[in-house]
Amino acid sequence: MKEALISSYVNRLTYQDVDNFARQQGIILKKTEIEIIYNHIKGQWRTIIYGNPRGILDDIKDKFDSLTYNKIEQLYYQFKNKFQDKL
């Protein structure tokens, strides 16, 4: 049930959703960065939520400046820890 809800949300996800969330977290992304994050979420959300995202994080590391990447990584682990018991 939870996975179906998450899948439905991911299917409706837009570039604007990614940009809005980043801005709410104090991150201003370039268009290409939004596209990178969006594509990883759309294609690999199960790994991001349930698996080991290290490969994904390593893949995006050289595509973002270090400050932005560090904030993304920090937010990932922050939200993963916050919602882990609900997944």
Protein Blocks (a to p, Z undefined) as FASTA:
>chain_A
ZZmmmmmmmmmpcfklmmmmmmmnopacdfklmmmmmmmmmmmmmmmmmmcfklmmmmmm
mmpcfklmmmmmmmmmmmmmmmmmmZZ
